[in-house]
Structures are given as C-alpha cells and as structure tokens.
Amino acid sequence: MTKSEFEKTVFRLEEALAQEKNDFIRDSVIQRFEFSIELAWKTMKKVSGISATAPKDVIREMAKASYIDSPEMWLEAIDMRNLSSHTYKEELAEKVYDFARNFLPELKAVLNKISKK
C-alpha cells in the first residue's frame, strides 16, 4: 500500500460522488468509501510510524499527531465502514452514502497532509 493507492481511492470516491445518484452509484460510493477508509488509516500508520495496529487506535494517534482535526468523525467513519461491509439494508446504505459525501473533505485533507511528507 502506498500514498498513490490511497490517492487513487480518494479520487475514485470523489468521481463516484460526482455522478447522479441512483442505486448503482450509491453502492459504488459505499464500496469506494470502504476502500478509502481502509487505505487512509493503513497509509497514515505507515507514513507516520504509528505503532498502533487497530484502526480506531491509529485514528486516535493520528489526532494526537495533528494529522486530523476531527477524530470523532474519523471514528464514526470506521463504524460506518464496519456496518456497511457486514450488513446491507436500504436505510443504512443511504446513511453511509450521505456520510461518505460529507467525509470526502476529511479524506482529501489527510491526503494533502501526507502528500507533503
């Protein structure tokens, strides 16, 4: 996993969110959101040298190191990713889609910070 892989997932998420929403696009956004979250915390762990191994612990360390400004939103993103990858309900899909749309700026901000490293 590299910064460029993370960058690609964020770009692909942004690309999907730019499309007119329908069931197919919504599901595509959810999948790309899941990939983005996974690569975000794994890339940050690698780039920053964080020793934690669990996603939420890495998020907390990212906040301490000032890589992210809103750890609560990132922790919620991990929860959303976990819910969406293990359960499929229409209501949950809509919730995750909306969350992904609102979370995109957070992903882009982290990408910007690690691009400077």
Secondary structure, DSSP 8 states (H G I E B T S, - for coil): --HHHHHHHHHHHHHHHTS---HHHHHHHHHHHHHHHHHHHHHHHHHHT----SHHHHHHHHHHTTS-S-HHHHHHHHHHHHHHHH---HHHHHHHHHHHHHHHHHHHHHHHHHHT-
